[in-house]
């Protein structure tokens, strides 16, 4: 008996109870559960490190990314010089928008796949979605935005992060605040600030608050003569008295009005609850317990929005520990996890771009300001699963061939190098599972049946068996329900 594509497709659309039971059986410990959520795909060496120093110590290590040597990644990123150029230099290169887009996507994928600072990369992605920007016309500014606003403040103070996003030319262009004048206030940024970036749509603000906030941000614009591109033009600012969310902003001020609004919004109780809920939805479950959101909001208010403290509390909570198997990998998460599991190197840019487009989650390409959807319902479809299946098989089968013969531009893979020399079929399944899931599966029977065609699990591993089964075994595990849910 061999495992077919139909078997795996059927398994993916199981009931919630069956799915959660299957996935929880594949999570042998709280440490494995933690690494399933804070990494883009738990590697065996990361599991071993966490087991050596303990759950809390590993979490704290990841929450202090500057303490982790990432020099190997730094060497790789030097192939993308735009990532470290200042704004003027980026805008001065030939075709800056397309080259910035390419550098951003490659940089995002490489960091997620190869960085040892895995939690940082996961949190950076969260904030990139929360403060989403998309548009071919300002990719060059988005590149700077991702580095100097999102990445720089991803584990710092939420207020600092909010100010950095508000002053970024990319955000000023995207939400039209660069054309916000006293005589004709533009409400786009003010509305998204309150609805998406801070309080949330049910956060208690009014239409009048939006109008008053728009007045506060008049004069915040872009000027290419400054180092960062941000410029406050006092001549365009409405310096009259304003009342926002019950706070009075006195007349006669300038840039202080906008900064005051950002401080009010950052410290608002509704903001603490709204963003705590979004963090819990991303890292815990699609429907996180109210008790967890409440406690995270309390930490938020007690620490004045210390992102690191809030995230630490979330991952140490009983609610998180009880949530194994309740998050589905989004397409980008699946793709990067597959790269980490197989060690596949994609040499041609067009191959990476095509795969991400087929999966439906190209980084920095979501049009609306709300960011890519965060729950399974948005991604759970037959077409989406087929795209994952095809990418899994392409990363394994095509990369396993001679790259010059296959013509896929995938370069090299480490399928064979990573398994050592397993003696039996069941040992082979265990070693491949460790690469894909971070640890062997408690119930490897379906995969053993595939390798042996329903035969003896202690069947010896021969070169012929590896040639017939190894790539498909990797691919089947990557396409399995256990891998999609974690």
Rosetta blueprint (number, residue, H / E / L):
1 X L
2 X L
3 X L
4 X L
5 X H
6 X H
7 X H
8 X H
9 X H
10 X H
11 X H
12 X H
13 X L
14 X L
15 X L
16 X H
17 X H
18 X H
19 X H
20 X H
21 X H
22 X H
23 X H
24 X H
25 X H
26 X L
27 X L
28 X L
29 X L
30 X H
31 X H
32 X H
33 X H
34 X H
35 X H
36 X H
37 X H
38 X H
39 X L
40 X L
41 X L
42 X L
43 X L
44 X H
45 X H
46 X H
47 X H
48 X H
49 X H
50 X H
51 X H
52 X H
53 X H
54 X L
55 X H
56 X H
57 X H
58 X H
59 X H
60 X H
61 X H
62 X H
63 X L
64 X L
65 X H
66 X H
67 X H
68 X L
69 X L
70 X L
71 X H
72 X H
73 X H
74 X H
75 X H
76 X H
77 X H
78 X L
79 X L
80 X L
81 X H
82 X H
83 X H
84 X H
85 X L
86 X L
87 X H
88 X H
89 X H
90 X H
91 X H
92 X H
93 X L
94 X L
95 X L
96 X H
97 X H
98 X H
99 X H
100 X H
101 X H
102 X H
103 X H
104 X H
105 X H
106 X H
107 X H
108 X H
109 X H
110 X H
111 X H
112 X H
113 X H
114 X H
115 X L
116 X L
117 X L
118 X H
119 X H
120 X H
121 X H
122 X H
123 X H
124 X H
125 X H
126 X H
127 X H
128 X H
129 X H
130 X H
131 X L
132 X L
133 X L
134 X L
135 X L
136 X H
137 X H
138 X H
139 X H
140 X H
141 X H
142 X H
143 X H
144 X H
145 X H
146 X H
147 X H
148 X H
149 X H
150 X H
151 X H
152 X H
153 X H
154 X L
155 X L
156 X L
157 X E
158 X H
159 X H
160 X H
161 X H
162 X H
163 X H
164 X H
165 X H
166 X H
167 X H
168 X L
169 X H
170 X H
171 X H
172 X H
173 X H
174 X H
175 X L
176 X L
177 X H
178 X H
179 X H
180 X L
181 X E
182 X L
183 X L
184 X E
185 X L
186 X L
187 X L
188 X H
189 X H
190 X H
191 X H
192 X H
193 X H
194 X H
195 X H
196 X H
197 X H
198 X L
199 X L
200 X L
201 X L
202 X L
203 X L
204 X L
205 X L
206 X L
207 X H
208 X H
209 X H
210 X H
211 X H
212 X H
213 X H
214 X H
215 X H
216 X H
217 X L
218 X L
219 X L
220 X E
221 X E
222 X E
223 X L
224 X L
225 X L
226 X L
227 X L
228 X L
229 X L
230 X E
231 X E
232 X E
233 X L
234 X H
235 X H
236 X H
237 X L
238 X L
239 X L
240 X L
241 X L
242 X E
243 X E
244 X E
245 X L
246 X L
247 X E
248 X E
249 X E
250 X L
251 X L
252 X L
253 X L
254 X L
255 X L
256 X H
257 X H
258 X H
259 X H
260 X H
261 X H
262 X H
263 X H
264 X H
265 X H
266 X H
267 X L
268 X L
269 X H
270 X H
271 X H
272 X H
273 X H
274 X H
275 X H
276 X H
277 X H
278 X H
279 X H
280 X H
281 X H
282 X H
283 X H
284 X L
285 X L
286 X L
287 X L
288 X L
289 X L
290 X H
291 X H
292 X H
293 X H
294 X H
295 X H
296 X H
297 X H
298 X H
299 X H
300 X H
301 X H
302 X H
303 X H
304 X L
305 X L
306 X E
307 X H
308 X H
309 X H
310 X H
311 X H
312 X H
313 X H
314 X H
315 X H
316 X H
317 X L
318 X H
319 X H
320 X H
321 X H
322 X L
323 X L
324 X L
325 X L
326 X L
327 X L
328 X E
329 X L
330 X L
331 X H
332 X H
333 X H
334 X H
335 X H
336 X H
337 X H
338 X H
339 X H
340 X H
341 X H
342 X H
343 X L
344 X L
345 X L
346 X L
347 X L
348 X L
349 X H
350 X H
351 X H
352 X H
353 X H
354 X H
355 X H
356 X H
357 X H
358 X H
359 X H
360 X L
361 X L
362 X L
363 X L
364 X L
365 X L
366 X L
367 X L
368 X L
369 X L
370 X L
371 X L
372 X L
373 X L
374 X L
375 X L
376 X H
377 X H
378 X H
379 X H
380 X L
381 X L
382 X H
383 X H
384 X H
385 X H
386 X H
387 X H
388 X H
389 X H
390 X H
391 X H
392 X H
393 X H
394 X H
395 X H
396 X H
397 X H
398 X H
399 X H
400 X H
401 X L
402 X L
403 X H
404 X H
405 X H
406 X H
407 X L
408 X L
409 X L
410 X L
411 X L
412 X L
413 X L
414 X L
415 X L
416 X L
417 X H
418 X H
419 X H
420 X L
421 X L
422 X L
423 X L
424 X E
425 X H
426 X H
427 X H
428 X H
429 X H
430 X H
431 X H
432 X H
433 X H
434 X H
435 X H
436 X H
437 X H
438 X L
439 X L
440 X L
441 X L
442 X L
443 X L
444 X L
445 X H
446 X H
447 X H
448 X H
449 X H
450 X H
451 X H
452 X H
453 X L
454 X L
455 X L
456 X L
457 X L
458 X L
459 X L
460 X E
461 X L
462 X L
463 X H
464 X H
465 X H
466 X H
467 X H
468 X H
469 X H
470 X H
471 X H
472 X H
473 X H
474 X H
475 X H
476 X H
477 X H
478 X H
479 X H
480 X L
481 X H
482 X H
483 X H
484 X H
485 X E
486 X L
